[in-house]
């Protein structure tokens, strides 16, 4: 990996070309693309056509990257994975990521907060751990802390220590709260604002999140039940039409002829075989 200096765009060609390839795959294959510019998008309703969740998009992108590395590259005239294999036989395997969490934290969004007597407060949610006590004792002399938070799970944050060497993982102060996403927090906050709540406390926020989740769960159950009921009715439609059978030979005799037939009698003897 080489440093890409500012103001020298010729260094960015390789990165930008790879990004362009990935974006072209998204434009060509995924519904809901926003395209590169409004003119190219035209009348296409991107939001209406979108179908994938973020997690599904991550899985798709992983598969797309694997496909790219296994396909013949126009410039290399061989798959990138094959070129990689050739390179590591000559130079050895480069340094790989061994601490996945630390690697993830380096890419998470940054928040800056001052430390209070009860820990950190971010978006009406308190975070605390006993490991903060030494810093709380001298918080008046400490600047705002650099904090990272994963929008997909805001039940914990990572706080960079004052010396700037390591991150410390800090959970909710109230550990009984469920893990939630930043989207859920913002939706709950908006709902509380709509109800006229100017002062929002943490308890009200999580109660609203619980109510929102209950609504979704109920709707999912109703939807599943509706699908099952519809499927059952579909089965009824398929079996409701009576099956037409072909009458056996001689069954077309007139009623009088049928009435003259003697009644069936039980067998007196049954021949044993």
N, C-alpha and C positions, 0 to 999 in steps of 0.2 A: 504494500500500500504506500503510495506517494502523496506528499502534500500538494494540494491544488491551490496555488497562490491566487490572491484576488487580482483582478485587472488583467489577467492573462487567459483569455477564453480558450486559447488553443489547448490548454491543459484539460479542459472539460469535455473534449469530444468523445472520449471513450465512455464516460459515465452517462453523458446525455444520449448517446446512441443506444445504450442498453435500456435506459429509461424509455426512450422512444419506442423501442421494440416491445417492451412490456405494455406500454399504453396502447399500442396498435392491437395487441392481442386482446386487450380489454374491450376496445372499440368494436372489434370484429366479432367477438364471441359472447359478450355479456349484455343482457338487457339492462336498460337504465343508464347507459353511458351518457356523459355530459359532453363528449367530444372535445376537441381542442379549443374551439372558439364558438361564439353564438352563431356565426354565419354557417359554419359546418353543421351545427345542430339543427338549425332551421326550425321546423314545426314539431320536431321529435319531443314528446313529453317524457323527459328523462325520469322525473320523480314518479310518474304514473307507471312507467314500464319497469322500474327497479324491482327486483325479485329476491336478491340475495341479502342475507344478514351479514354483518361484519365477520362473524366467525366462519360462515360459509365462504365468504370472499377470501379469507386467509387460507382456507383449505384449497380453494381453487388456485390461488396464486402459487401455493407450494407445488401443486401438480404441474402448473404451467412452467415454473422454473425447471422442474425435472425434465419436462418435455423439451425445453429449450436446450438444456445441456446435453440431451441425447440426440439432438438433430444436427445434421450437417450444417456448419456455418459457412456462409458464402465467402467470407474472407479467409477463413482457416482451411476450408475444403475438407474439414473433418469435424466431428462433434466436439464442442468445448470440453466435455468430460474426458474425451480421449487425449486432448492436448494437455489437460490437467494431469492425467496419469503419466504422460511422458515427462512432464516437468518435475513431478515429485520423485521420479526415479533418478533424476540427475541431481536435484538440489535437496531432496528430503521434504518431509511434510512440514509446512509452516506452523507457527504457533496457532493453536486452536483455542476456542473458548471453553474453559473448564468450569467457570462460575456463571451459570446461566442467569441467575437472579441479578447478580452484579452487572452483567452485560445488559439485561433488560432495563435496570434502573437508570443507566446512563442515557437511555433514549426516552425516558418518561418526561412529561411536561413539568416545568419548574414553577414552583410557588415560593414566595418569600413571606415569612411570618415572624413576628417577634414572639419570644417565649413568655408565657404568663405563669402565674403561680400554680395554675392547674394544668399546664401543658400547652398544647397548640389548639387553636380554634380555626377551622377551615370550613367555610360554607355552613355555619351553624352546627358543626359536628366537632366534638372535643376528642383529642388524642392525647394519651398519657401512658407513660411507663416509668417504673422506678429508676430506670437508667437516666432519666432526665433530671433527677434530684441534684446532682452536682452542678448542673448548668442553671437550674432554677435558683440556687443559692446565690449565684452571681449574674443573674439575668439582666440586671440594670446596666451591667458593663459589657454586655454582649450585643453585637449588631443583629439584624434580622437574619434568621436562618434560611438556608437554601433547602427547600423541601421538594421532593418528587412524589407524584401520586399517579397511580394507574387508573384511568377513567373507567376501566372495565370492572374494577373492584376497589372501592374507596374505603374499605374497612381497615386499611393500614396505610401508612405513609413512610417514606424513607427520608430521614433528616441527616444532612451532612454535618458532621461534628465541627465545632469552631476551628479546629486545626486544619480542616479541609482534607483529611486523609481518608476517612471511612464514613459510610452511611450507617445509620442506626434505624432499625425497623421499629416503628411505634404503632400500636394498635389503637382501636377505639378506647376511650376512657371507660365507657360502658360496654363491657364485653358481651353482654346479652343481645346487643343489637345485631341484626342480620347483616351479612355482607350485601352491599347494594352497588349499583353502578352510578356513575355521575349523571347519566341521563335520568335515572329514577329520582335522584336527589333534586334535579332541576325541575322535573315534572311535578314532584310533590310540593316544592316551594312555590311554583306557579299556581297550583291548586289552592294553596293556603292564601296566597295573595288575592286570588279571585274571591275567596270567602271573606275578605276584608281584614285578614290578619296582618297588621303592620309589624308587630313584634312576633317573630317566629322563634320558638325554642326547639331544642333537639328532640324532645319527647313528641311534640306535635308533628315534627317532620317525619319521624319514623312511624308514627301512627298513620299518617297519610300514605306513606309508602306501603304499609301493611294493607290498608284499604284498597289501594290501587292493585296490589298483587291479588287480593281476594276477588276483585272484579274480573281480572284476567283469568284466574283459575275457574271461576264460575262460568265465564263465557266459553272457555275451552271445553269444560264438561258438557255444556249445552250444545256446543258445536259437534262434539263427538257423538252425543246422544242423537242429535238430529241426523248425522250421517248414518248411524246405525239404523235408525228408524226408516230412513229413506231406502237403505239397502234392503231392509226387510220387506218394505212395500214393493220394491222392485222385484224381489223374489216372488211375492204374491202375484204380481202381474204376469210373471213368466209361467206360473203354474195354474192360473185361474182359468185359462181356456181349456175346456174339456177335450180330452183326447178322442178323436174319432176312430172307431174300430170298424174293421170290415166284417160283416156278418158271415158266419160259416155257411158252407153250401147247404142249400135246402131251407135256409132261414127265411127265404122270401115267400114261403107258402102262405096262402090266405088264412085268415083267422079261423074259418070253419075247419080247414084241414088240420090246423094246429089243435083245435079243440077235440078232434076225433082221436087224437093220439092217446093210447092208454097210459095211465099214470105209471111212473117208474116204481118198480118193486125191488125190495132188497134181495141180494143173492141168498139162495138157500145153501149153496155149497160153493166153496172156493177151492179151486184146484191148487194143490201145493206143488211148487217147483223145486 
